[in-house]
Amino acid sequence: MDAGYEGPALTLRGEYLAQTRDGSGLPRDRGWYATGAYFVTRSLQAVGQYEYFDRPGVPAASRNRAWTAGGHWFPMRRDVRLTVEYISRRLGDPGVRAGQLLSQIQVRF
C-alpha cells in the first residue's frame, strides 16, 4: 500500500509492505517508509525520510531503522541534480547506529 502527494513545492510519499512465507508458520515481514521534500528555493530542495523494516521470524539482527536528511540542488532546471544525504541506520535489536554520507549526480536526457 502506498500514498503520495506532489505539489509545486511540497512532496510527500509513504509506503507500507508486508510478506508471508507459505507454510512456514513464521510471523510476516513488514516495513514502511515516509519521505518528505520541500523546495526551499527554486533550485534547492530539502529532503527527509524515515524507514523501518522488521523480519520477526529471523534473528533480530535483521531489523532496520534509518533516517535520512539531505538536499537536492538543481543547477540547470530539473535535468541535472546533485544529491547530498546523511543516513543514520540502526541494524538489529537493540542495534548499533552507523552513519553514512552519500552524494550523487544525476543527469536526465
C-alpha positions, -999 to +999 in steps of 0.1 A: +000+000+000+014+034-009+003+070-009+018+102-022+012+139-028+032+161-052+026+198-052+046+227-066+068+230-035+060+200-013+062+163-020+051+136+005+054+098-001+049+067+020+046+030+017+038+000+038+047-035+028+045-070+042+051-106+031+044-140+045+060-173+037+036-201+028+036-230+052+064-216+074+043-205+103+067-176+109+053-141+115+052-119+084+080-095+074+068-059+075+081-024+069+073+011+059+088+044+049+078+081+049+095+107+028+090+145+026+107+170+004+103+208+002+117+233-023+134+260-001+143+279-033+136+273-069+168+252-072+173+238-037+151+210-022+154+198+014+146+161+019+139+139+049+130+102+052+124+076+079+123+038+072+116+007+092+118-029+083+114-059+106+116-097+100+104-111+133+108-147+120+145-144+118+171-132+143+166-096+155+198-086+137+177-081+105+157-052+120+165-020+101+156+015+112+170+045+094+165+082+090+179+103+061+184+141+059+197+158+029+191+180-001+189+182-039+204+210-059+191+216-094+217+239-111+200+235-146+163+232-145+153+197-134+176+178-159+207+178-136+205+171-099+232+169-072+221+150-041+239+150-008+224+129+020+233+118+055+219+084+065+218+072+101+210+035+103+204+011+132+206-026+124+195-052+149+178-050+182+189-031+203+212-024+174+243-003+166+238+030+149+261+039+120+261+070+098+269+073+061+273+104+039+263+099+002+265+122-028+253+116-063+249+134-096+220+125-119+216+137-154+183+131-173+183+132-211 
